[in-house]
Amino acid sequence: MKYLITIFLFFSMFACEKVFSQIVMREMQDLATMVRFTKRLTSRQQNSYTEIEGTPYMSEDFNPGEVYTKNNILYKGPLRYNIYADEIEFKVNDIVYWIAEPQKIIYIKIEKSTFIYFHSDEKKNKKGSFYELLVEGKCQLLLKRNTVFLKAEAAKPYQDPKPARFRVGNDTYLLLIDNGLPQLITNKKSIINALSEKSSDISKYIKKQKISIKEKGDLIKLVKYYNSL
């Protein structure tokens, strides 16, 4: 009897492992249809980063993340955001890839940050962008991070040569209302116009709370207030 139980357990474990392997393979195949994987370490641009001062990344390190596709496929693994290239990179077995079809992604999480990809006009093949989602709801507050590449400069009179370098650019904020088009926040008036449905309430709130459009915390507070109305 013990012999039969042992055989049964062995084949049960083998069957479970086989089923699990099939599920993993199917998920990877499904993911491959949604996201094209390309090795980044062979990229000339990737290699050249080591010769440039500064960093194009939000974080040099890969951090725990999740990718959700429109086919309900979930990928979990180390991720990082290349701000300059506007690409999400991930690592599998020490090989770096990037998501080459981000328009097929619902959202991406890297630690506490959530990113969405917005493509304003797919028909004209215009490249979209990744935005960090700061506030969810009827009105979403989006953050577009920016990194600037500065070319090397030769020595000049009274000035030493400057190497090629990455420099952190100015962040920009946008409002996305009812899944429409993202609207750039340029000043307080642009916010009031974008939230015209409650323009009187928003105008009073901005004045009373002394909201600054340059402060992320202020904008988060303002959009959350609008969503509560």
CORNOR-V440666 format. One record per residue. N is the residue number from 0. PSI is psi in whole degrees, -180 to 180 (NA if undefined). Layout:
n:N psi:PSI
n:N psi:PSI
This chain:
n:0 psi:-44
n:1 psi:-37
n:2 psi:-43
n:3 psi:-40
n:4 psi:-42
n:5 psi:-45
n:6 psi:-43
n:7 psi:-45
n:8 psi:-40
n:9 psi:-48
n:10 psi:-30
n:11 psi:-44
n:12 psi:-40
n:13 psi:-42
n:14 psi:-43
n:15 psi:-43
n:16 psi:-39
n:17 psi:-44
n:18 psi:-43
n:19 psi:-44
n:20 psi:-40
n:21 psi:-40
n:22 psi:-46
n:23 psi:-45
n:24 psi:-41
n:25 psi:-42
n:26 psi:-40
n:27 psi:-37
n:28 psi:-42
n:29 psi:-42
n:30 psi:-37
n:31 psi:-30
n:32 psi:-22
n:33 psi:-33
n:34 psi:125
n:35 psi:126
n:36 psi:129
n:37 psi:132
n:38 psi:127
n:39 psi:-26
n:40 psi:-19
n:41 psi:-4
n:42 psi:135
n:43 psi:-39
n:44 psi:-43
n:45 psi:-45
n:46 psi:-34
n:47 psi:-15
n:48 psi:-31
n:49 psi:-18
n:50 psi:4
n:51 psi:134
n:52 psi:152
n:53 psi:-167
n:54 psi:145
n:55 psi:-4
n:56 psi:150
n:57 psi:-37
n:58 psi:130
n:59 psi:-35
n:60 psi:150
n:61 psi:134
n:62 psi:158
n:63 psi:134
n:64 psi:173
n:65 psi:142
n:66 psi:125
n:67 psi:122
n:68 psi:170
n:69 psi:-8
n:70 psi:20
n:71 psi:31
n:72 psi:133
n:73 psi:127
n:74 psi:131
n:75 psi:133
n:76 psi:-178
n:77 psi:129
n:78 psi:158
n:79 psi:156
n:80 psi:120
n:81 psi:101
n:82 psi:-44
n:83 psi:-46
n:84 psi:-11
n:85 psi:53
n:86 psi:146
n:87 psi:124
n:88 psi:151
n:89 psi:163
n:90 psi:132
n:91 psi:119
n:92 psi:45
n:93 psi:13
n:94 psi:130
n:95 psi:131
n:96 psi:171
n:97 psi:155
n:98 psi:110
n:99 psi:-10
n:100 psi:65
n:101 psi:-19
n:102 psi:-12
n:103 psi:13
n:104 psi:139
n:105 psi:-57
n:106 psi:164
n:107 psi:136
n:108 psi:132
n:109 psi:107
n:110 psi:-118
n:111 psi:-3
n:112 psi:138
n:113 psi:131
n:114 psi:140
n:115 psi:155
n:116 psi:127
n:117 psi:125
n:118 psi:108
n:119 psi:-31
n:120 psi:87
n:121 psi:-31
n:122 psi:-33
n:123 psi:8
n:124 psi:32
n:125 psi:139
n:126 psi:134
n:127 psi:-164
n:128 psi:156
n:129 psi:136
n:130 psi:143
n:131 psi:126
n:132 psi:114
n:133 psi:-35
n:134 psi:130
n:135 psi:168
n:136 psi:-166
n:137 psi:-43
n:138 psi:123
n:139 psi:138
n:140 psi:123
n:141 psi:144
n:142 psi:127
n:143 psi:111
n:144 psi:150
n:145 psi:137
n:146 psi:134
n:147 psi:137
n:148 psi:125
n:149 psi:126
n:150 psi:159
n:151 psi:146
n:152 psi:132
n:153 psi:161
n:154 psi:144
n:155 psi:166
n:156 psi:125
n:157 psi:18
n:158 psi:125
n:159 psi:158
n:160 psi:150
n:161 psi:132
n:162 psi:164
n:163 psi:143
n:164 psi:155
n:165 psi:139
n:166 psi:138
n:167 psi:125
n:168 psi:-178
n:169 psi:131
n:170 psi:149
n:171 psi:149
n:172 psi:144
n:173 psi:156
n:174 psi:134
n:175 psi:111
n:176 psi:125
n:177 psi:41
n:178 psi:31
n:179 psi:-144
n:180 psi:138
n:181 psi:135
n:182 psi:123
n:183 psi:134
n:184 psi:113
n:185 psi:-31
n:186 psi:-179
n:187 psi:-34
n:188 psi:-37
n:189 psi:-32
n:190 psi:-46
n:191 psi:-41
n:192 psi:-40
n:193 psi:-35
n:194 psi:42
n:195 psi:-26
n:196 psi:-32
n:197 psi:38
n:198 psi:-38
n:199 psi:-47
n:200 psi:-42
n:201 psi:-42
n:202 psi:-44
n:203 psi:-40
n:204 psi:-42
n:205 psi:-43
n:206 psi:-45
n:207 psi:-42
n:208 psi:-1
n:209 psi:53
n:210 psi:132
n:211 psi:130
n:212 psi:-8
n:213 psi:-8
n:214 psi:118
n:215 psi:-43
n:216 psi:-39
n:217 psi:-43
n:218 psi:-39
n:219 psi:-45
n:220 psi:-41
n:221 psi:-46
n:222 psi:-38
n:223 psi:-36
n:224 psi:-45
n:225 psi:-44
n:226 psi:-20
n:227 psi:-13
n:228 psi:NA
